[in-house]
């Protein structure tokens, strides 16, 4: 996620430079190339709205690397991408993607779209949502060879009712979660939590963590909610940092859930790349129909010998 964000910022700067070049270029020069490439982008998103996997996959190279950053899912090659496309259409059968703008220069591009759909298979809420998305991509001989999608997963889950909305203190909160979807809601909440930590978003963390939240790291002294948030958001965000959750298992019992899994963190410290792996256990509870984190314990995984 962090690597992709850095490439997005770089492409924005590149795009501004390219825009200036196109403004000053003769009409028979690079402008024609940009229009052609932008036409490919428009056709691509029209293909996504057609719900035809073959039509979508045709716009990508055989060695495509396609990353859905918020979900932490990367598809490599057309076979994996086709499975991702089919899963997307199954979850959102009326998916519609509207292109807002795009900029392409020297095989690198950025696009903004609004995608909306009814949730039939993601959380199975049968509710509609709409979210803005930015894609960073590379073009090779008229096909996309690399793509990274960025959007706010919490916006979707909040519209679907899986995250707490900003409500006044006297509002009644009586909605109960759908038991069959509870495990997926919790897994999605963890991805939102990862994004909140990466973005140093204290407000989002306060919504995710219960007021009684407590965290422990190895044998260190426990931290309460505010101490944990202060530690998490302190300092500058590391643009090279990424966090991947794997090997997760959700144990559900009525309004309580326990998740055990592995957390792999990568980044840069003092100019040197690092990889740290932890085993974690998080306890969630359902308060007023919404899942929140009550406790977390993190333990180092020793490096392999």
C-alpha positions as CSV (number, residue, x, y, z in Angstrom):
1,X,0.0,0.0,0.0
2,X,2.7,2.5,0.9
3,X,4.8,1.7,-2.2
4,X,1.7,2.3,-4.3
5,X,0.9,5.6,-2.6
6,X,4.5,6.8,-3.3
7,X,4.2,5.8,-7.0
8,X,0.8,7.7,-7.1
9,X,2.4,10.9,-5.8
10,X,5.3,10.5,-8.3
11,X,2.9,10.0,-11.2
12,X,0.9,13.1,-10.1
13,X,4.1,15.2,-10.4
14,X,4.9,13.5,-13.7
15,X,1.4,14.1,-15.0
16,X,1.7,17.8,-14.3
17,X,4.9,18.0,-16.2
18,X,3.4,16.1,-19.1
19,X,0.4,18.4,-19.1
20,X,2.7,21.4,-19.5
21,X,4.5,19.6,-22.3
22,X,1.2,18.8,-24.1
23,X,0.1,22.4,-23.7
24,X,3.2,23.6,-25.5
25,X,3.5,20.8,-28.1
26,X,2.4,21.2,-31.7
27,X,-1.0,19.6,-32.5
28,X,0.6,16.8,-34.5
29,X,3.0,15.7,-31.7
30,X,2.5,14.0,-28.3
31,X,-1.1,15.3,-28.0
32,X,-2.3,12.6,-30.4
33,X,-0.5,9.9,-28.3
34,X,-2.2,11.1,-25.1
35,X,-5.6,11.1,-26.7
36,X,-5.1,7.6,-28.0
37,X,-4.0,6.3,-24.6
38,X,-6.8,8.1,-22.8
39,X,-9.2,6.5,-25.2
40,X,-8.0,3.1,-24.1
41,X,-8.7,4.1,-20.5
42,X,-12.2,5.1,-21.3
43,X,-12.8,1.8,-23.2
44,X,-11.4,-0.1,-20.2
45,X,-13.8,1.3,-17.7
46,X,-16.7,0.8,-20.1
47,X,-15.6,-2.9,-20.2
48,X,-15.8,-3.0,-16.4
49,X,-19.4,-1.7,-16.6
50,X,-20.3,-4.3,-19.2
51,X,-19.8,-7.2,-16.7
52,X,-17.9,-9.2,-19.3
53,X,-14.7,-10.7,-17.9
54,X,-13.3,-11.5,-21.3
55,X,-13.8,-7.9,-22.4
56,X,-12.1,-6.6,-19.3
57,X,-9.1,-8.9,-19.3
58,X,-8.4,-8.1,-23.0
59,X,-7.2,-4.7,-21.9
60,X,-4.3,-6.1,-19.8
61,X,-1.0,-7.7,-20.8
62,X,-0.3,-11.4,-20.1
63,X,2.1,-10.5,-17.2
64,X,-0.3,-7.9,-15.7
65,X,0.3,-7.0,-12.0
66,X,-3.0,-5.7,-10.7
67,X,-3.2,-4.6,-7.1
68,X,-6.4,-3.7,-5.1
69,X,-4.5,-1.8,-2.4
70,X,-7.2,-1.5,0.3
71,X,-8.1,-5.2,0.1
72,X,-4.4,-6.2,-0.1
73,X,-5.1,-8.4,-3.1
74,X,-2.7,-8.7,-6.0
75,X,-3.4,-10.6,-9.2
76,X,-0.5,-11.6,-11.3
77,X,-1.1,-12.7,-14.9
78,X,-4.3,-12.8,-16.8
79,X,-5.6,-16.0,-15.1
80,X,-5.4,-14.5,-11.6
81,X,-6.8,-11.2,-12.9
82,X,-9.8,-13.0,-14.5
83,X,-10.6,-14.7,-11.2
84,X,-10.5,-11.3,-9.5
85,X,-12.8,-9.8,-12.1
86,X,-15.2,-12.7,-11.8
87,X,-15.2,-12.4,-8.0
88,X,-15.9,-8.7,-8.4
89,X,-18.8,-9.2,-10.7
90,X,-20.3,-11.9,-8.5
91,X,-20.1,-9.6,-5.5
92,X,-21.4,-6.6,-7.4
93,X,-23.6,-7.8,-10.3
94,X,-24.7,-4.2,-11.2
95,X,-21.3,-2.6,-10.9
96,X,-21.0,0.7,-12.8
97,X,-17.8,2.6,-13.3
98,X,-17.9,6.2,-14.4
99,X,-14.7,7.8,-15.7
100,X,-14.2,11.3,-14.2
101,X,-10.7,12.2,-15.6
102,X,-7.5,10.6,-16.7
103,X,-4.0,11.6,-17.6
104,X,-1.5,9.5,-19.6
105,X,2.1,10.4,-20.5
106,X,5.0,8.2,-21.8
107,X,3.2,5.0,-20.8
108,X,2.3,6.1,-17.3
109,X,-1.2,7.2,-16.2
110,X,-3.6,8.2,-13.4
111,X,-7.3,8.1,-13.6
112,X,-10.2,9.0,-11.3
113,X,-13.5,7.2,-11.4
114,X,-16.6,6.8,-9.4
115,X,-17.7,3.2,-9.0
116,X,-21.1,2.2,-7.5
117,X,-23.0,-1.1,-7.1
118,X,-25.3,-3.1,-4.9
119,X,-23.6,-5.4,-2.4
120,X,-24.9,-8.9,-3.3
121,X,-21.9,-11.0,-2.4
122,X,-19.3,-8.9,-0.5
123,X,-21.1,-8.4,2.9
124,X,-24.4,-9.5,1.3
125,X,-26.2,-6.5,2.7
126,X,-28.1,-5.8,-0.6
127,X,-27.4,-2.1,0.0
128,X,-26.0,0.3,-2.6
129,X,-22.7,2.2,-2.2
130,X,-20.7,4.7,-4.3
131,X,-17.0,5.6,-3.8
132,X,-14.4,7.5,-5.7
133,X,-11.3,5.6,-6.8
134,X,-7.9,6.6,-8.2
135,X,-5.9,4.1,-10.4
136,X,-2.2,4.4,-11.1
137,X,-1.2,2.3,-14.1
138,X,1.4,1.7,-16.8
139,X,0.6,1.1,-20.5
140,X,2.6,-1.1,-22.9
141,X,1.7,-1.2,-26.5
142,X,-1.9,-0.2,-25.8
143,X,-2.4,-2.6,-22.9
144,X,-2.1,-2.1,-19.2
145,X,0.9,-3.9,-17.7
146,X,0.6,-2.7,-14.1
147,X,-2.3,-1.2,-12.1
148,X,-2.9,-0.1,-8.5
149,X,-6.3,0.9,-7.3
150,X,-6.8,3.3,-4.3
151,X,-10.1,4.0,-2.6
152,X,-11.5,4.4,0.9
153,X,-12.7,1.0,2.0
154,X,-14.2,2.5,5.2
155,X,-16.5,4.6,3.0
156,X,-17.9,1.5,1.4
157,X,-18.2,-0.5,4.7
158,X,-19.8,2.5,6.4
159,X,-22.4,2.9,3.6
160,X,-23.1,-0.8,3.9
161,X,-23.6,-0.5,7.7
162,X,-20.5,-2.5,8.7
163,X,-18.7,0.4,10.4
164,X,-20.1,2.9,12.9
165,X,-21.4,6.1,11.4
166,X,-20.8,9.4,13.1
167,X,-23.8,9.6,15.3
168,X,-25.0,11.9,18.1
169,X,-24.8,10.6,21.7
170,X,-28.6,10.4,22.0
171,X,-29.2,8.4,18.8
172,X,-30.4,4.9,19.3
173,X,-28.2,2.1,18.0
174,X,-30.2,-1.1,17.9
175,X,-29.2,-2.7,14.6
176,X,-27.8,-6.2,15.1
177,X,-25.1,-7.6,12.7
178,X,-26.1,-10.4,10.4
179,X,-24.5,-13.4,12.0
180,X,-23.6,-15.1,8.7
181,X,-21.7,-12.0,7.6
182,X,-20.0,-11.2,11.0
183,X,-16.7,-12.9,10.2
184,X,-16.3,-11.0,6.9
185,X,-17.3,-7.8,8.6
186,X,-14.5,-8.3,11.2
187,X,-11.9,-9.1,8.5
188,X,-12.9,-6.0,6.6
189,X,-12.7,-3.9,9.8
190,X,-9.1,-5.2,10.3
191,X,-8.2,-3.9,6.8
192,X,-9.7,-0.5,7.7
193,X,-7.7,-0.6,10.9
194,X,-4.5,-1.2,8.9
195,X,-5.3,1.8,6.7
196,X,-6.0,4.0,9.7
197,X,-2.6,3.1,11.2
198,X,-0.8,3.7,7.9
199,X,-2.5,7.1,7.5
200,X,-2.0,8.1,11.1
201,X,-5.8,8.6,11.3
202,X,-6.6,9.1,14.9
203,X,-10.3,9.8,14.3
204,X,-10.7,6.5,12.4
205,X,-8.8,4.6,15.2
206,X,-11.2,6.0,17.8
207,X,-14.1,4.7,15.9
208,X,-12.6,1.2,15.5
209,X,-11.3,0.8,19.1
210,X,-13.7,0.4,22.0
211,X,-13.4,2.9,24.9
212,X,-12.1,0.0,27.1
213,X,-9.5,-1.1,24.5
214,X,-6.2,-2.3,25.8
215,X,-3.1,-3.4,23.9
216,X,0.0,-5.3,24.9
217,X,3.2,-5.9,23.0
218,X,5.2,-8.9,24.2
219,X,5.9,-8.4,27.9
220,X,5.6,-4.6,27.9
221,X,3.2,-2.6,30.0
222,X,-0.4,-2.5,28.6
223,X,-1.6,0.6,26.8
224,X,-5.1,2.0,26.9
225,X,-7.0,3.3,23.9
226,X,-5.6,6.9,24.0
227,X,-2.1,5.8,24.7
228,X,-2.2,3.3,21.9
229,X,-3.5,5.9,19.4
230,X,-0.9,8.4,20.5
231,X,1.9,5.9,20.0
232,X,0.5,4.9,16.6
233,X,0.1,8.4,15.1
234,X,3.2,9.9,16.6
235,X,5.9,11.0,14.1
236,X,5.7,11.3,10.4
237,X,4.0,8.6,8.3
238,X,6.5,6.4,6.5
239,X,5.6,6.4,2.7
240,X,7.6,3.2,2.3
241,X,5.7,1.3,5.0
242,X,3.3,-1.5,4.3
243,X,1.4,-3.9,6.5
244,X,0.0,-7.3,5.4
245,X,-2.3,-9.5,7.5
246,X,-2.2,-13.2,6.7
247,X,-3.1,-16.6,8.2
248,X,-6.2,-15.1,9.9
249,X,-8.7,-17.3,11.8
250,X,-11.9,-15.8,13.2
251,X,-13.5,-17.5,16.2
252,X,-17.0,-16.2,16.7
253,X,-19.3,-16.6,19.7
254,X,-22.5,-14.5,19.7
255,X,-21.4,-10.9,20.2
256,X,-17.7,-11.7,20.8
257,X,-15.0,-12.7,18.3
258,X,-11.3,-13.5,18.5
259,X,-9.0,-13.2,15.5
260,X,-5.5,-14.7,15.4
261,X,-3.2,-14.1,12.6
262,X,0.2,-12.9,11.3
263,X,1.1,-9.3,10.7
264,X,4.0,-8.6,8.3
265,X,5.3,-5.0,8.4
266,X,7.8,-3.6,5.9
267,X,9.4,-0.2,5.7
268,X,12.6,1.8,6.0
269,X,14.4,2.8,9.2
270,X,17.4,5.1,9.0
271,X,17.7,4.5,5.3
272,X,17.6,0.7,5.6
273,X,14.8,-1.6,4.6
274,X,13.3,-3.8,7.3
275,X,10.7,-6.6,7.6
276,X,9.1,-7.5,10.9
277,X,6.7,-10.3,11.5
278,X,4.3,-10.6,14.4
279,X,1.7,-13.0,15.6
280,X,-1.4,-11.2,16.9
281,X,-4.6,-11.8,18.8
282,X,-7.5,-9.4,18.7
283,X,-10.7,-9.6,20.6
284,X,-13.8,-7.9,19.1
285,X,-17.2,-7.2,20.7
286,X,-20.4,-6.1,19.1
287,X,-21.6,-2.9,20.7
288,X,-24.9,-1.4,19.6
289,X,-24.8,-3.5,16.4
290,X,-21.3,-2.6,15.4
291,X,-18.0,-4.5,15.8
292,X,-15.2,-2.7,17.7
293,X,-11.8,-3.9,19.0
294,X,-11.6,-4.5,22.7
295,X,-8.1,-5.9,23.1
296,X,-5.0,-6.7,21.1
297,X,-1.8,-8.6,21.9
298,X,1.2,-8.6,19.6
299,X,4.3,-10.9,19.8
300,X,7.5,-10.9,17.7
301,X,8.1,-13.9,15.4
302,X,11.9,-14.6,15.6
303,X,13.7,-14.5,12.3
304,X,14.2,-17.8,10.6
305,X,17.6,-19.3,11.1
